[in-house]
Amino acid sequence: MQDELMVGLDVGSTTVKAVVVRRENDEMIWQDYQRHETKQPEKSLEFLRRIEAEFLHLNLHTLAYRADLRIHTWNFTNLEHELNYLFA
């Protein structure tokens, strides 16, 4: 059985933070934190592409994120479009 992973992404006023966590035991297996220099969509896409590349063998398809008190689902195959929608 493949690992079930959760991806967390926090885009703040000055930084982007991201984590990848194993769902079964909450083990954090990847993390990064960087200033985005007012380029939130670009830095977010960079993080998500890095996560996608590192965990490609796990066949990531979707990413859930929270915004406006609702849970949304992104398609990993169309991240750039999804980020443009989020930051519009």
C-alpha positions in Angstrom: 0.0 0.0 0.0 1.3 3.4 -0.9 1.8 6.1 1.7 -1.0 8.6 2.0 0.4 12.0 2.2 -1.0 15.4 3.2 0.5 18.6 1.7 0.2 21.8 3.7 0.9 25.2 2.1 0.8 28.5 4.0 1.2 31.6 1.9 1.7 34.6 4.1 2.4 38.3 3.6 6.2 37.7 3.5 6.9 33.9 3.3 5.6 30.6 1.9 5.8 27.5 4.1 5.1 24.0 3.0 5.1 20.5 4.6 4.5 17.0 3.5 3.2 14.7 6.2 2.4 10.9 6.3 -1.2 10.6 7.1 -1.0 7.4 9.1 1.4 8.7 11.8 1.7 12.5 11.2 5.4 12.1 10.4 6.7 15.2 8.6 8.8 14.0 5.7 9.5 17.3 3.8 9.4 21.0 4.8 10.6 24.3 3.5 10.2 28.0 4.4 11.2 30.9 2.2 10.6 34.6 1.6 8.5 35.1 -1.5 9.7 38.7 -2.2 6.0 39.7 -3.1 5.9 36.8 -5.7 3.4 34.6 -3.8 2.1 32.6 -6.9 5.6 32.0 -8.3 7.0 30.8 -5.0 4.0 28.7 -4.2 4.2 27.0 -7.6 8.0 26.5 -7.1 7.3 24.7 -3.8 4.5 22.6 -5.3 6.6 21.6 -8.3 9.4 20.5 -6.0 7.0 18.4 -3.9 5.6 16.9 -7.1 9.1 16.0 -8.4 10.2 14.6 -5.1 7.1 12.5 -4.5 6.3 11.7 -8.1 6.6 8.0 -7.4 3.6 8.3 -5.2 1.5 9.5 -8.1 0.1 12.8 -6.6 -3.1 13.8 -8.1 -4.8 16.3 -5.8 -3.9 18.8 -3.1 -6.4 20.1 -0.6 -6.0 23.6 0.8 -8.0 25.8 3.0 -9.1 29.3 2.1 -12.0 31.4 3.2 -13.0 28.7 5.8 -13.7 26.2 3.0 -11.6 23.2 1.9 -10.7 23.2 -1.8 -9.1 20.6 -4.0 -6.5 21.3 -6.6 -5.5 19.1 -9.5 -1.8 18.5 -9.4 -1.6 18.3 -13.2 -2.9 21.9 -13.5 -1.1 23.7 -10.6 -0.3 26.9 -12.5 -4.0 27.4 -13.4 -5.1 26.6 -9.9 -2.6 29.1 -8.4 -3.7 31.8 -10.8 -7.2 31.3 -9.7 -6.2 31.5 -6.0 -4.2 34.7 -6.4 -6.6 36.4 -8.8 
